Amino acid sequence: MSDRLKVLADSYLDHIRIAVEAQDRGAPFRDFLDNWNAFNAQHEHHRSRGDRPRWFNNPSALARVQMLDALDYRSVGATAILDDAARDPVTYQRR
């Protein structure tokens, strides 16, 4: 990880700390955590070529297999979708 990415990752931890200390319950904690993870992750799947955080709202289980496998956490439902896509890619693609 470059020094620049480390600084960016740490800045999102600072945002979280400030929001917690201010007791800001409306702070976008999810955004802070997602961006921290993107900049802190060793896998480049979490960032675009320009090192911008990449959002995965509805990724293809066929086109993004490496990225999805690199995630630290997957729900039971997401794991089932990945298994279905691997087992029968043609049916998955039609859906």
Secondary structure, 3 states (H helix, E strand, C coil): CCHHHHHHHHHHHHHHHHHHHCCCCCCCHHHHHHHHHHHHCCCHHHECCCCCECCCCCCCCCCCHHHHHHCCCCCHHHHHHHHHHHHCHHHHHHC
